[in-house]
């Protein structure tokens, strides 16, 4: 299923814009019947190309107006440390993404918090759960582009 066709691409593009639209509306956009759209979506899900359907939420309206990128360096690279780090970061709902990086940086964390006090609380909880060599943070001043949509 890795070889998707143009109709699958149009379905995926439309779902990335609005996953809540009806099958009738989606079918009209891509030129298929409701049932044909449903079969295509099921096939994309079964092939793990379409992995979920979500709603996007305005973080600032929910009191989570500060986005932070935490740059993590560690001197520990043992499997036990990585397991603890993974468990700790997965358990913290403020953390939206954790990435193992190449180069000088070991890990990059993307998180959403209410304010600087919220960041400090997150930082304190993280360092209490797993030893880190260095943590620095960059705070987003303006979001110019934020999307989950892939270029199809």
Secondary structure as UniProt FT lines:
FT   HELIX           6..17
FT   TURN            19..20
FT   HELIX           23..30
FT   HELIX           34..46
FT   TURN            47..48
FT   HELIX           60..62
FT   STRAND          66..73
FT   HELIX           79..90
FT   TURN            93..94
FT   STRAND          95..100
FT   TURN            103..104
FT   STRAND          107..113
FT   HELIX           116..129
FT   STRAND          134..139
//
